[in-house]
Amino acid sequence: MPGSLTIGHHEAAASLDHTDAVRLATVLDELAYLLEIPGPNRINDAQLAALCEGGPADRAELARWSRSAAAELKGRRS
């Protein structure tokens, strides 16, 4: 994966090669799943806080965002 992502310091689109986009979509889907499920395999509150980088720790919102980003990546592959 290193080297396949390009992000500038300006408001420009990022690019990711196809293989890495597929892989990232899978990771985001799995993240959403781990946020939503009950039980010991669920992402705990401390992990959620770390994922939110000090912002509001909204489990449902992060799960929705993860699924949406995954769907966007999957929709762009060709």
C-alpha positions in Angstrom: 0.0 0.0 0.0 2.7 2.6 0.7 3.1 4.9 -2.3 -0.3 4.3 -3.8 -2.0 7.2 -2.0 -1.3 10.8 -2.9 -2.7 13.6 -0.7 -1.7 17.2 -1.2 -1.7 20.0 1.4 -4.5 21.7 -0.6 -8.2 20.9 -1.1 -7.5 18.5 -3.9 -8.8 15.0 -4.5 -6.7 12.1 -3.2 -5.9 9.2 -5.4 -5.5 5.5 -4.4 -4.7 2.6 -6.7 -7.4 0.0 -7.4 -6.0 -2.8 -5.2 -5.6 -0.5 -2.2 -9.0 1.0 -2.7 -10.5 -2.5 -2.5 -8.5 -3.3 0.6 -9.5 0.0 2.3 -13.2 -0.6 1.5 -12.9 -4.0 3.2 -11.2 -2.5 6.2 -13.9 0.2 6.5 -16.7 -2.3 6.2 -15.1 -4.4 9.0 -14.7 -1.3 11.1 -18.4 -0.5 10.8 -19.2 -4.1 11.7 -17.0 -4.0 14.8 -18.6 -0.7 15.9 -22.1 -2.1 15.6 -21.9 -5.6 17.0 -22.5 -6.3 20.7 -20.2 -8.4 22.8 -16.5 -8.8 23.5 -15.3 -8.3 19.9 -17.0 -4.9 19.6 -14.7 -1.9 19.4 -14.6 -0.6 23.0 -15.2 3.0 24.1 -11.5 3.7 24.5 -10.8 2.5 21.0 -13.7 4.5 19.7 -12.4 7.6 21.4 -9.0 7.0 19.7 -10.6 6.6 16.3 -12.5 9.9 16.8 -9.2 11.7 17.6 -10.6 13.6 20.6 -13.8 14.6 18.8 -17.2 13.5 19.9 -17.2 9.7 20.1 -20.4 8.9 18.2 -20.3 5.1 17.5 -23.3 5.2 15.1 -22.0 8.1 13.1 -18.6 6.5 12.7 -20.2 3.3 11.6 -22.3 5.1 9.0 -19.3 7.1 7.8 -17.3 3.9 7.4 -20.0 2.1 5.5 -20.5 5.2 3.3 -16.8 5.6 2.5 -16.5 1.9 1.8 -19.5 2.1 -0.6 -18.0 5.1 -2.3 -14.7 3.2 -2.8 -16.5 0.1 -4.1 -18.6 2.3 -6.5 -15.5 3.8 -8.0 -13.7 0.6 -8.9 -13.9 -0.5 -12.4 
